[in-house]
Amino acid sequence: MRVLGIDPGLATTGYGLIEAKNNTLKVIDYDCITTLPKLTIPMRLKSIYDKILIIIEKFKPDQIAVEEMFFTKNLKTAISVSEARGVIILAAAKKGIFDIYEYTPLQVKLALVGYGKAQKRQIQQMVKVLLNLKSIPKPDDTADALAVAICHINSKGLS
């Protein structure tokens, strides 16, 4: 089972692809999609959409897990992240993937560390350990995307 985890954002969208098989997790790929602030929002969203299409076509994930944003303070950021999430979900649907799951940061923290108020560094360290990586994936958005994928795999018992 291949799961593509995504940490959406307008400026930076992290992604991580994990294969779960025989109770083991194997990292296939991870990176970030970045957009330039000088571009218009429609151009930035199109860039995210196009790159997600390429990632799906290249790696052929079975399911996609996207971090669900929870904002109470910055409405502008919430809207731009929601727009990025929308084009990501649309790209998945365009490629025929309708198994799209959403997880809150609290759910991800509980799944990886067992504590809902875990610090970002704790999550990153668990990603490194669970995936048997030499170092914590950088930038943070990639580690977050891998954490979302691990959360999904554990939540659905896919490994």
Secondary structure, 3 states (H helix, E strand, C coil): CEEEEEECCCCEEEEEEEEEECCEEEEEEEEEEECCCCCCHHHHHHHHHHHHHHHHHHHCCCEEEEECCCCCCCHHHHHHHHHHHHHHHHHHHHCCCCCEEEECHHHHHHHHCCCCCCCHHHHHHHHHHHCCCCCCCCCHHHHHHHHHHHHHHHHHCCC
